[in-house]
Amino acid sequence: MELSDSCDGGQYGPSRCSLSCGQCEDGQQCHPVTGHCPRCHPGFYPPLCVEACENKTYGQNCNESCGQCKGGQPCNTATGSCTTGCEPGYIGELCNDTCDEGLYGAECNQTCGHCQVNTTCHHQHGQCLVGCAPGFTGNLCEDVKKQENNYDSPHPNSKTDPDREVYMELALFPSEVTTSSNKAD
């Protein structure tokens, strides 16, 4: 078996360069004996450059981590772009950027509800991180809080007390109020 010290056209190995080189960057020739590339095309593991990146990695020597691709899908092993789009709450070609403040959801096209002053909602699901602003309720702080009727108010002039006028009469004219015990006299 004879080893060649020079191979052409993306070949290497024994018996007249009978094996194909891997994905060497810029079409460079691999080592004529070992098949090792001087550098791999982005998206392949060195040294032979035949195995594509995996475990959600990409780029030169598979050293970069994929972003938040939709459905947990892997990104493009060479460029890192998410071909299926981004998970809710993430934007950009690589799906590494979160939504701008005040926005959330798929493609960051939903507006946060009424969160506490100077706070925002979670970029993925829209729930206010610190709670709702006064007057609002619900998971997304979008529902107007119903006014509570305080019928047991101790203050006779309470605007929410429907019996306010009765309290006023009792205070102003206590002698004119009749009770069941007064009627019997």
N, C-alpha and C positions, 0 to 999 in steps of 0.2 A: 504494500500500500504506500503510495507516494503522496506526500504533503506538498501542496503548492504554496509558494511564498508570495504569490501574486494572483489575485482573482479579479475579474471584472464583472460588471453588470449585476451587482447585488448577489453574488455567489461567494461561497467559502467552503472549506473542508477538504477531506481526502478525495481521492479519485477525481482529479480534474475539476475541483470546485463544484461539487454536485449538490451542495445544500444552499438554500436561499437565506440571505441576510434578513434580519428583522426590520423594524421600522426605524431605520437610522435617520436622524434629522437631516433635512435638506438633501436627501438622497445620497448621503455619503456612503462610501464603501465600508463594510464591516471588516474586522480583522480576518485575514485570509485563512487562519488556522482555527481560532476560537469562535469566530462569528460575532464577537463583541463589537458593538457600535461605539464610535467615539462619543456620541451623544444620541439619545433617543428622541424621536419625534414626540412632542407633548402628547400625553395620554398613554404612554407605555413605560413599563418597568425596565430599568437597565439590568444586566448589561446586554442581553440578547435582543431586547426590545421587541419581543413577540407576545408578551402578556400585556393586555390592556389594563389600565387602572381599575381597581375595584374598591369596595368598601367606601363608596361615596368620596373618592379622591379623583383628582384630575391634575393636568399640567405636566411640566417638566419633572420627570422622575416620580410623578404621582405624589408630589409633596404638598399639594393644595387640597383643602377640604371643600366639598360641594356646599352650596347654600341650602336654603329651605325649599327644595323642589316639591311641587304639588304631589300629594299622595306618597311622599317618601321615595319617589323615584330618583335614580342616580342622575347626575348631570352629565353633560357631554364630557368625555374623558380628556379631550384636548383643550377645550375652551372654558369649561366650567359652566356654560350656560344651561339653564333649565329648559329643556325642550317641551316639557309638559306644563310650564307655567310655575307660579310660586304658590306656596301655602298661603292661606289667608293671613294677613298681617305683614307680608313681605313683598318687596318690589325690587325692580332692577333686573337686568339680564341674568345676573348670578344669584338673585334672590337672597342677597345678604343684607339688604337695607330694610329697616322696619318702616312702617307707615309714618308719615309726618304727624306731629302732634295734632290731636283733634280728629284724626281719621283712623279707621280700622277696617278689617275684613278683607275679602277677596279683592285684589287689585287696589286696596286702600280706597275704595269708592264709597264707604259709608262714614257718616259723621257721628262722632260721639254724642251721647245724650248730655244732660245737664249735670255735670260732675261738680264736686266741691270746688270752691274758688281756687284758682291757680293749680288745678290738677287736671289730669286727662284720663282717658280710658285705656284699657289694655288693647294693644295693637292688633291682636288676633280676634278676640271675642267681643270687645266693646264694653265690657263691664267697667264701671268707674273704680279706680284703684283705691280711693279713699272714701267713697260713698257719694250719695246724691247731694246736689245743692238743695237748700231749703225750698220746700214746695214741690219737690219731685220725688218720685219713687219708682220701683220696678227694677228688674235686673239690669236694664240699660239706662235707667234714670230718665226715661222719656215720658212716663205717665205723670200727669199733674196730680199731686196729692190732694185728696178730698179734704175739705175743711171739716174739722170735728165740731159737732154741736155740743156745747158745754152747758147742758141744762142744769147741772148741779153747781153752777157758779155761786159762790158766796156773795158776790158783789151784786146788789140789787139793780144797778144800772148797766149790767153787762149787756152788750149789744147782741150776744148770741143767746140770751135768755128769753124764751117766748113769753114767760110769765112776768116780765118786767113791770107791766102796768099794775098787776095785782100787788106786787111788793110795794110799789109806790103808794097805792091806796091804803095799804095797811100802815105804812109809815105816816101818811098825812091824816088819815081819818080812822084811827083805831077804834073809836067809840061807835062808829057806824057799822062795823063788821058784826054780823050776827053768826052765831054758831048754833048748833043744835041744842046746846044747853041753855042759851039765852032765849030761844024761842019758847021754851016751856014756861017761862016766867009769866 
